[in-house]
């Protein structure tokens, strides 16, 4: 081997050794996870559960920062402006990453270009929630009331363009009569408004609306999924409750990093999160709040995001949706 070959071989070994070492020393300081959701929501509960376990594995604190508002863009912008050093991550949902680019002609950032997939965490379908003492008992009742009432029914959401808004818009399309969208970034308060009949209905996950449902202040009249939820077998699907079989509303929640984050760190975080999601403890935690654990790779998350994006393109065209 000549001198040039020896230098190249040595350089290659140094590079190979550097990448794993970067992952081995991570993290050397607290790690921050930003989410565009308020405290008390399902994503917040799950991230705090996973964050506590990551902190034990890493020996560093995992700081959860809630940045709701502006249709999720405040949270995304916070992470996008942060240093891409592997110490700031974004917890975000399917709608913001795959649907919003089709709903808005102008966006302050590009989810597909400005962030890289790190780790999926869970998926879920949504219930349709009404006040416990509401006369609405089925999806068919909801449709009949929408057509009978002189004033439009109201439906709550966590903000414009989110899954709760899209779900309400689908109900409005199924009824064929106008309804009034009532966005509220304070999601727990939004469900209080439903429970006290200031808002007629809202789509809900078992995690976020669960406390009010268990307290007897909310009831679920339908589950927007192909089959009933195993933890809520008495709640019929939308189809079983007198609605269209294709009215299904679901989402996933996953971890992303700003583009440019060190690949070795991204791979480590992805693997560590996947291990925690796969534990029986976390699987049970997610099941108890109505979520389906999703322990997968960054590539699997990226492929899913691309597939969903293509589906949403057709969805937006079909319903002629726009939020500009």
QUIFEN-V493667 format. One line per field, one symbol per residue. phi: phi as a letter, one per 30 degrees, with the letter a starting at -180 (. if undefined). psi: psi as a letter, one per 40 degrees, with the letter a starting at -180 (. if undefined). Layout:
phi=???
psi=???
//
This chain:
phi=.dddddddddddddddddddddddddccaeccbcbdbddjceedddddddddddddddibdcccbdbdjhhjdddddeddddddcicbbbcacedddcceecdbdbbdacedcdbcdcadbabacccccbdecdddcbddddddddddddcddcbcadldidddddeddddedddibdbcdbdadddededddddcidbdaadacdddceeddddicbbccacdadbddddbddcddeddcjcddddbbbabbacbbdejdeeddedddedddedddddeddededddciccdbcbcdddddddddddddddedddddchdacd
psi=hiddddddddddddddddddddddehieiihhhhifiiieidddddddddddddddddfiihhhhhgiiffeddddddddeihfeeehihhiiddddddddedhdhieihdddeiiichidiiiiiihiiideieheiddddddddddidiiiihiieiheidddddddddddddeiiihhgihegdddddddddefdhdiiiiidddedddddefeiiheihgidiihdegeehiidddeeihdeghhiiihihiiiheihdddddddddddddddeidddddddddeeihhghaidddddddddddddddddddddefiie.
//
